[in-house]
Amino acid sequence: MNNRELLELAAKATGIKLKFRALTNMPGCVETCFSVDERGISARWNPIEHDGDAFQLATRLRIDLTFYNGFQEVHAEPSNSDGLSPSDEKFGDDIASAARRAIVRAAAEIGRSMP
């Protein structure tokens, strides 16, 4: 699953509306993800890259994180034990990046399980 699909499913899990757009018209420009509130106001939103967005996602969905130092792995799963598979990410020098990605993957699984 690519990053856009992960973000779309994670947003679905929390009820966040998203739009994607390129910030420039240059070829090869990477799309940027924005959340859109009920008034139509948008703000950048990317819990894969931003700690605050990942923390917001984890708290809204009550995702538990466990760090397994011996295995160099972070484990994320919903705290309500609803039977969804946990998301594990290996970490090296950037444990925060692995934690953000595990949170987004766990949120995406919640979103995928929704109608």
Secondary structure as GFF3:
##gff-version 3
##sequence-region A 1 115
A	DSSP	alpha_helix	3	14	.	.	.	ID=ss1
A	DSSP	beta_strand	17	22	.	.	.	ID=ss2
A	DSSP	beta_strand	31	36	.	.	.	ID=ss3
A	DSSP	beta_strand	42	44	.	.	.	ID=ss4
A	DSSP	alpha_helix	51	61	.	.	.	ID=ss5
A	DSSP	beta_strand	63	68	.	.	.	ID=ss6
A	DSSP	three_ten_helix	69	71	.	.	.	ID=ss7
A	DSSP	beta_strand	73	78	.	.	.	ID=ss8
A	DSSP	beta_strand	87	90	.	.	.	ID=ss9
A	DSSP	alpha_helix	95	113	.	.	.	ID=ss10
###
